[in-house]
Amino acid sequence: MIKIVIYDDVQGMRETLAFLLSATPGFEICASFDNCETANVDVSELKPDVVLMDIDMPRMSGIEGVKLIRRYNHEVKIIMLTVFDDNKNVFDAIRFGANGYLLKKTPPATLIEAIRDVHNGGAPMNAAIATQVLKMFATMSSEGPDYNLSAREKDVLKSLVEGNSYKMVAAELSISIDTVRTHIRGIYEKLHVNSKSEAVAKAIKDKII
């Protein structure tokens, strides 16, 4: 079972998501909240696999909620589910540790697949969000520290930034999953990070690739 916690200040949205996901085989809703001020405690106590996090909440924004969770937990997967698709929100969400970023108008079937994808190590994004990410890369200088990454490590990191799971990275680069894991361990050590989301955020922030 994939255990899910929902944060959204709109009651109707919370209820709709909870109904949809509860009715989906393999999913379990642990809880839903109208704010994320205690998100770190909620995650610690409920131990969800995936968090669905709205951005625009009045008492604490979803991005602040992500930062709060990541101070204590680097394992839980976080999908931002929001009406916003502007560059700053996308960048901040990724930089602070979100694993995926979807618009609220995402079709139910796509949302369900995205939750499964992020649970398996992917980084789901709507096409509109992916376009924003590409725009961010286009406006960034190509020069930045390389942290002494090898050419293959850069290939692996680039594939992770594009949202690929370990299995997809292996297929794209024609290497084994064990080899992917070896490269990722090297990437984590050189970038001084502890998770894929941190590695992706640092790659974007420091213009590594």
C-alpha positions as CSV (number, residue, x, y, z in Angstrom):
1,M,0.0,0.0,0.0
2,I,1.2,3.5,-0.8
3,K,0.3,5.7,2.2
4,I,-0.6,9.3,1.5
5,V,-1.0,12.5,3.4
6,I,-2.7,15.5,1.9
7,Y,-2.2,19.2,2.7
8,D,-4.7,21.7,1.1
9,D,-6.6,24.5,2.7
10,V,-9.6,24.0,0.5
11,Q,-11.9,21.4,2.1
12,G,-13.5,20.4,-1.2
13,M,-10.1,19.7,-2.8
14,R,-9.0,17.6,0.2
15,E,-12.2,15.6,0.2
16,T,-12.1,15.1,-3.6
17,L,-8.5,13.8,-3.5
18,A,-9.1,11.6,-0.5
19,F,-12.2,10.1,-2.1
20,L,-10.4,9.5,-5.4
21,L,-7.3,7.9,-3.9
22,S,-9.1,5.9,-1.2
23,A,-11.1,4.3,-4.0
24,T,-7.9,3.4,-5.9
25,P,-6.4,-0.1,-5.2
26,G,-3.0,0.1,-3.5
27,F,-3.5,3.5,-2.0
28,E,-4.3,4.5,1.6
29,I,-5.0,8.0,2.9
30,C,-3.4,8.4,6.3
31,A,-4.8,11.9,6.9
32,S,-5.6,15.3,5.3
33,F,-4.9,18.7,6.8
34,D,-5.9,22.3,6.0
35,N,-2.4,23.6,6.8
36,C,1.2,22.3,7.0
37,E,2.4,24.1,10.1
38,T,3.0,20.7,11.8
39,A,4.0,18.8,8.7
40,N,7.3,17.5,10.2
41,V,5.4,16.0,13.2
42,D,2.6,14.6,10.9
43,V,5.1,12.9,8.7
44,S,7.0,11.5,11.7
45,E,3.9,10.1,13.3
46,L,2.0,8.9,10.2
47,K,5.0,7.7,8.2
48,P,3.4,8.3,4.7
49,D,5.2,7.3,1.6
50,V,3.9,10.3,-0.4
51,V,2.8,13.8,0.6
52,L,0.5,15.9,-1.7
53,M,1.3,19.5,-0.9
54,D,-0.6,22.6,-2.0
55,I,1.5,25.7,-2.4
56,D,-1.0,28.5,-1.7
57,M,-2.1,28.0,2.0
58,P,-2.7,31.1,4.2
59,R,-0.8,30.2,7.4
60,M,2.2,28.5,5.9
61,S,2.9,28.1,2.2
62,G,3.5,24.6,0.8
63,I,7.1,25.5,-0.1
64,E,7.7,26.4,3.6
65,G,6.0,23.1,4.4
66,V,8.5,21.2,2.2
67,K,11.4,23.0,3.9
68,L,10.0,22.0,7.3
69,I,9.6,18.3,6.3
70,R,13.1,18.2,4.8
71,R,14.7,19.4,7.9
72,Y,13.8,16.1,9.5
73,N,13.0,13.6,6.7
74,H,14.7,13.1,3.3
75,E,12.9,9.9,2.4
76,V,9.2,10.8,2.1
77,K,8.2,11.7,-1.5
78,I,6.6,15.1,-1.9
79,I,4.4,16.1,-4.9
80,M,3.4,19.8,-5.1
81,L,-0.2,20.0,-6.4
82,T,-1.0,23.6,-7.3
83,V,-2.6,26.1,-9.6
84,F,0.8,27.8,-10.0
85,D,3.3,27.0,-12.8
86,D,5.5,30.0,-12.7
87,N,9.3,29.7,-12.7
88,K,9.9,30.8,-9.1
89,N,7.5,28.4,-7.6
90,V,8.8,25.5,-9.7
91,F,12.4,26.4,-8.8
92,D,11.8,26.9,-5.1
93,A,9.8,23.7,-4.8
94,I,12.6,21.6,-6.5
95,R,15.3,23.5,-4.6
96,F,13.8,22.8,-1.2
97,G,13.2,19.1,-1.9
98,A,9.9,18.5,-3.8
99,N,10.0,15.3,-5.9
100,G,7.3,16.2,-8.3
101,Y,5.2,19.2,-9.4
102,L,1.7,18.9,-10.8
103,L,-1.1,21.3,-11.6
104,K,-4.4,20.9,-9.8
105,K,-6.2,20.4,-13.1
106,T,-4.2,17.2,-13.7
107,P,-6.6,14.4,-14.8
108,P,-7.3,11.8,-12.0
109,A,-5.6,9.0,-14.0
110,T,-2.5,11.1,-14.5
111,L,-2.3,12.0,-10.8
112,I,-2.6,8.3,-9.8
113,E,0.1,7.4,-12.1
114,A,2.3,10.3,-10.9
115,I,2.0,9.0,-7.3
116,R,3.0,5.6,-8.3
117,D,5.9,7.1,-10.4
118,V,7.2,9.2,-7.5
119,H,6.9,6.3,-5.1
120,N,9.2,4.3,-7.5
121,G,11.8,7.0,-7.7
122,G,10.5,9.2,-10.5
123,A,9.9,12.9,-10.6
124,P,6.6,13.5,-12.2
125,M,5.7,16.9,-13.8
126,N,2.9,18.1,-16.0
127,A,4.0,19.1,-19.6
128,A,3.4,22.8,-18.6
129,I,5.7,22.4,-15.6
130,A,8.4,20.6,-17.6
131,T,8.3,23.5,-20.1
132,Q,8.9,25.9,-17.2
133,V,11.9,23.8,-16.1
134,L,13.3,23.9,-19.6
135,K,12.9,27.7,-19.7
136,M,14.8,27.9,-16.4
137,F,17.7,25.9,-17.9
138,A,17.6,28.1,-21.1
139,T,18.1,31.3,-19.0
140,M,20.9,29.9,-16.9
141,S,24.5,30.4,-17.7
142,S,26.2,27.2,-18.8
143,E,29.1,27.9,-16.6
144,G,29.1,26.6,-13.0
145,P,31.1,24.4,-10.6
146,D,31.4,20.7,-11.7
147,Y,32.3,19.3,-8.3
148,N,34.7,17.1,-10.2
149,L,31.9,14.9,-11.5
150,S,32.9,12.4,-14.2
151,A,31.3,12.6,-17.6
152,R,29.2,9.6,-16.8
153,E,28.1,11.0,-13.4
154,K,27.0,14.1,-15.2
155,D,25.0,12.0,-17.6
156,V,23.3,10.2,-14.7
157,L,22.6,13.5,-12.9
158,K,21.2,15.1,-16.0
159,S,18.9,12.1,-16.4
160,L,17.7,12.5,-12.8
161,V,17.0,16.2,-13.4
162,E,14.9,15.2,-16.3
163,G,12.7,13.2,-13.9
164,N,13.8,9.7,-14.7
165,S,13.8,6.8,-12.1
166,Y,16.9,4.7,-11.6
167,K,15.5,2.1,-14.0
168,M,14.9,4.7,-16.6
169,V,18.4,6.2,-16.2
170,A,19.8,2.7,-16.6
171,A,17.8,2.2,-19.8
172,E,18.6,5.6,-21.2
173,L,22.4,5.2,-20.6
174,S,22.5,1.5,-21.4
175,I,24.0,0.6,-18.1
176,S,22.8,-1.6,-15.2
177,I,20.8,-0.3,-12.2
178,D,23.7,-1.4,-10.0
179,T,26.0,0.8,-12.0
180,V,23.5,3.7,-11.8
181,R,23.4,3.3,-8.0
182,T,27.2,3.3,-7.9
183,H,27.3,6.6,-9.9
184,I,24.6,8.1,-7.7
185,R,26.6,7.3,-4.5
186,G,29.6,9.1,-6.1
187,I,27.3,12.1,-7.1
188,Y,25.9,12.3,-3.5
189,E,29.5,12.2,-2.0
190,K,30.8,14.9,-4.4
191,L,27.8,17.2,-4.1
192,H,27.5,16.6,-0.3
193,V,23.8,15.7,-0.5
194,N,21.8,12.8,0.9
195,S,18.9,12.4,-1.5
196,K,17.9,12.5,-5.2
197,S,15.8,15.7,-4.7
198,E,18.8,17.4,-3.0
199,A,21.0,16.4,-5.9
200,V,18.5,17.7,-8.5
201,A,18.1,20.9,-6.6
202,K,21.8,21.5,-6.4
203,A,22.3,20.6,-10.1
204,I,19.8,23.4,-11.0
205,K,20.9,25.9,-8.4
206,D,24.6,25.6,-9.1
207,K,24.2,25.1,-12.9
208,I,26.2,21.9,-12.8
209,I,24.8,20.4,-16.0
